[in-house]
């Protein structure tokens, strides 16, 4: 399945929306594939925010089903001062 995926929160891996070929059907499957590609995501994978087609999928989005062509935004925790 193909998705449009954006990542926000870490300059080294933040991306504009990019087509992403995805094997699986849940948000959890997507995160697993991104952690394989970007190991820097691993510590953040349980505390991030997710959005699908502009709608928040909550604090525990792992079981959310994704569909062909969905637009996904992954927001990593950030801090500063």
C-alpha atoms as a printed R data frame, in Angstrom:
   type eleno elety resid chain resno      x      y      z
1  ATOM     1    CA   UNK     A     1  0.000  0.000  0.000
2  ATOM     2    CA   UNK     A     2  1.141  3.555 -0.626
3  ATOM     3    CA   UNK     A     3  0.816  6.321  1.957
4  ATOM     4    CA   UNK     A     4  1.907  9.952  2.177
5  ATOM     5    CA   UNK     A     5  3.990 10.209  5.340
6  ATOM     6    CA   UNK     A     6  5.444 13.276  7.079
7  ATOM     7    CA   UNK     A     7  7.599 13.258 10.198
8  ATOM     8    CA   UNK     A     8  7.953 16.346 12.385
9  ATOM     9    CA   UNK     A     9 10.094 16.944 15.455
10 ATOM    10    CA   UNK     A    10 13.670 15.943 14.653
11 ATOM    11    CA   UNK     A    11 15.589 17.865 11.981
12 ATOM    12    CA   UNK     A    12 17.723 14.873 11.026
13 ATOM    13    CA   UNK     A    13 14.689 12.802 10.047
14 ATOM    14    CA   UNK     A    14 11.889 15.348  9.589
15 ATOM    15    CA   UNK     A    15 10.373 15.092  6.156
16 ATOM    16    CA   UNK     A    16  7.815 16.764  3.993
17 ATOM    17    CA   UNK     A    17  5.050 14.465  2.815
18 ATOM    18    CA   UNK     A    18  6.642 11.671  0.841
19 ATOM    19    CA   UNK     A    19  5.171  8.664 -0.863
20 ATOM    20    CA   UNK     A    20  5.996  5.657  1.227
21 ATOM    21    CA   UNK     A    21  5.507  2.065  0.152
22 ATOM    22    CA   UNK     A    22  4.128  0.311  3.188
23 ATOM    23    CA   UNK     A    23  3.731 -3.369  4.021
24 ATOM    24    CA   UNK     A    24  1.110 -3.854  6.709
25 ATOM    25    CA   UNK     A    25 -2.224 -2.374  7.672
26 ATOM    26    CA   UNK     A    26 -1.922 -0.626 11.060
27 ATOM    27    CA   UNK     A    27 -0.186  2.437 12.432
28 ATOM    28    CA   UNK     A    28  1.912  0.075 14.569
29 ATOM    29    CA   UNK     A    29  3.121 -1.707 11.416
30 ATOM    30    CA   UNK     A    30  4.070  1.665  9.922
31 ATOM    31    CA   UNK     A    31  6.027  2.655 13.043
32 ATOM    32    CA   UNK     A    32  7.914 -0.637 12.991
33 ATOM    33    CA   UNK     A    33  9.004  0.012  9.413
34 ATOM    34    CA   UNK     A    34 10.092  3.564 10.225
35 ATOM    35    CA   UNK     A    35 12.077  2.413 13.278
36 ATOM    36    CA   UNK     A    36 13.892 -0.067 11.006
37 ATOM    37    CA   UNK     A    37 14.719  2.777  8.613
38 ATOM    38    CA   UNK     A    38 15.379  5.499 11.224
39 ATOM    39    CA   UNK     A    39 16.702  3.935 14.432
40 ATOM    40    CA   UNK     A    40 16.568  7.399 16.070
41 ATOM    41    CA   UNK     A    41 12.778  6.954 16.273
42 ATOM    42    CA   UNK     A    42 13.005  3.952 18.583
43 ATOM    43    CA   UNK     A    43 13.041  5.820 21.926
44 ATOM    44    CA   UNK     A    44 10.124  8.015 20.815
45 ATOM    45    CA   UNK     A    45  7.839  5.424 19.271
46 ATOM    46    CA   UNK     A    46  5.680  5.016 22.388
47 ATOM    47    CA   UNK     A    47  5.177  8.728 23.104
48 ATOM    48    CA   UNK     A    48  4.570 10.281 19.703
49 ATOM    49    CA   UNK     A    49  1.403 11.771 18.281
50 ATOM    50    CA   UNK     A    50 -0.155 10.511 15.100
51 ATOM    51    CA   UNK     A    51 -2.560 12.003 12.605
52 ATOM    52    CA   UNK     A    52 -4.270 10.283  9.686
53 ATOM    53    CA   UNK     A    53 -5.871 12.446  7.015
54 ATOM    54    CA   UNK     A    54 -5.690 15.448  9.356
55 ATOM    55    CA   UNK     A    55 -7.447 13.712 12.254
56 ATOM    56    CA   UNK     A    56 -5.682 12.999 15.537
57 ATOM    57    CA   UNK     A    57 -5.550  9.290 16.240
58 ATOM    58    CA   UNK     A    58 -4.949  9.774 19.956
59 ATOM    59    CA   UNK     A    59 -2.203  8.831 22.357
60 ATOM    60    CA   UNK     A    60 -2.438  5.085 21.670
61 ATOM    61    CA   UNK     A    61 -2.745  4.919 17.891
62 ATOM    62    CA   UNK     A    62 -1.136  1.547 17.330
63 ATOM    63    CA   UNK     A    63 -4.298 -0.324 16.299
64 ATOM    64    CA   UNK     A    64 -5.528  2.315 13.852
65 ATOM    65    CA   UNK     A    65 -6.102  0.749 10.426
66 ATOM    66    CA   UNK     A    66 -4.482  2.569  7.494
67 ATOM    67    CA   UNK     A    67 -5.836  2.596  3.946
68 ATOM    68    CA   UNK     A    68 -4.302  3.094  0.522
69 ATOM    69    CA   UNK     A    69 -3.531  6.780 -0.082
70 ATOM    70    CA   UNK     A    70 -3.884  7.907  3.545
71 ATOM    71    CA   UNK     A    71 -1.880 10.940  4.611
72 ATOM    72    CA   UNK     A    72 -0.016 10.251  7.866
73 ATOM    73    CA   UNK     A    73  1.759 12.755 10.105
74 ATOM    74    CA   UNK     A    74  4.074 11.501 12.863
75 ATOM    75    CA   UNK     A    75  4.902 14.155 15.478
76 ATOM    76    CA   UNK     A    76  7.843 13.310 17.696
77 ATOM    77    CA   UNK     A    77  8.213 14.786 21.173
78 ATOM    78    CA   UNK     A    78 10.275 17.951 21.239
79 ATOM    79    CA   UNK     A    79 11.642 20.080 24.030
80 ATOM    80    CA   UNK     A    80 13.418 23.332 24.315
81 ATOM    81    CA   UNK     A    81 13.810 26.342 26.373
